[in-house]
Amino acid sequence: MIKIRNRKKFNVSLQRFADAMDVDVALVVKKLSFDIFADVVAGTPVDTGRAMNNWVISVGSPSRVVTDRGGNEGSIKASQTGKAVGALATVAPFSTVWISNNLPYIGSLEEGTSKQAPNGWVDAAIDNNLHQLARFAL
């Protein structure tokens, strides 16, 4: 873990770097966050749909929300896409974006207890999207 003692100064330095590289940092944060979230949701194994429906994307602090609602895969993906667009609409450069799921069994699913999803699909969603940074010259 990296500890930054003066976050404001660090963010100013990053913004100067981004300006010199002609990069819209907020756009990078939005795009990368949205794509990772979409892949995590899409990769979630579906039985009742509850695990898929409990993914939440938030800015600034992690969500503590848990819902009992399930549903079918298509409607959940559409709903989650709308929620993600709304949550990311006002992202500022260098915001902290959280992707969370507070179900007690989500860790077990991530570890491969379902035959519907491979072990580590969340990590894979992150890794598969990090290549996007190259498109932004970062």
N, C-alpha and C positions, 0 to 999 in steps of 0.2 A: 504494500500500500504506500502511496506517495502522500506525504503530508505537505500542504502548502501553507506557509505561515502567514503570508499576506495575499489573500485571495484577490483582493481588489487590484493590487499592483500586478499580480500574475495575469488577470483578465485583461488589463490594459495592455500588457506586453503582447498577449495573444492577439488582441484586436489590432494592434499595430502591424503584427506579422500578417494577419489576414488581409488588412488593407493593402499592404505592400504586394501581396500575392493576388490581389483583386478577387477575394473569395467572400461570398456572403455566408458568414458563419451561421446565422440563424437558419438559412435555407439548408445548409449541410446537416445541422442538428435535426431539423424537421424531417428531411428526407430519410436520413439514416434511421432515426427513431421510428418513423412510420413503417419503413420496410422491415425492420427487425420485429416490430410488434405484429405486423401482418403475417410474417413467417412463423412466429411463435404460435399465434392463434391458429393458423392453418395446420400446423404440425401437431396440435393437441389431439390426442386420441378421443374419440367421441363414443360414449355409451349413451348417457342421458343428455349430454351437452353441457352439463354443469361445469366441468373443468374448463371447457373452452369459453364459456360465458363469464367466467370469473377473472379473466385477464383484464387488467386495468392499466391504462397508460396515464400518467399524471406528471405534472411539472412542479418542481420545487420540493415535494415530499412524497413519500410512497403512500399509496392508498391503503386503507385498512378494511375496505369494503369486502363483504362476502355475500353472495346471492345464492338463493336456493333454486333459482330459475335455470332450467336447462333449455332444450329446444333442438331443432334440427340444424345441421351444420351450415346450410346455406343462409338461413335467417340470422344465425349467430354471427357469421362472418360479415354480413351486411351491416348488422347493428354495431359490431365492434369497429368496423371501418369508419362509420359515422362518428362514433365516440372518439376515436383516435384523431380524426380530422379536427373535431371540436377542441380536444385537449391541446393539440399542437398549434392551433391557430395563432396564439399570442406568444409563442416561444421567442424569447430574446436570446441573443448570442450568449453562449456559455451557460445557459440554463442547465440544471440537472433534470434529466428526464428519467422517470421511473417506470419500469414495466414490472408489474407485480401480480401475483395470484396468491390469495391467502387461504386457499383450501388446504386442510391438513394433509391431504394425500397427493398434492401436486408434486412434491419431491419424489415420491415413489414412482409416479408416472414418468418423471424426467429420468429416473434411474432404470427405466425399461420394464416396468411391471405389466405394461399393456403390450399385446402383440400387434397393436395397430400403429404404434409409433416406435421408432428406434430409440435406444438408449442415448440420451444427451441431445434431443432435438432442439432444446432451447439454446444450448451452446452452439450447435450447428447453425441455427438461425443467425446468431451473432456473427460467427466466423464467416458465413456465406455472404454477409452484407458488408463486412469491413473492406472488401475490395472496392466498394464505391468511393472510398476516400481518395483513391487514385484518380477518379474522374474529376475530383475537385482540386487536383494538384496538391494534395496534402500528403 
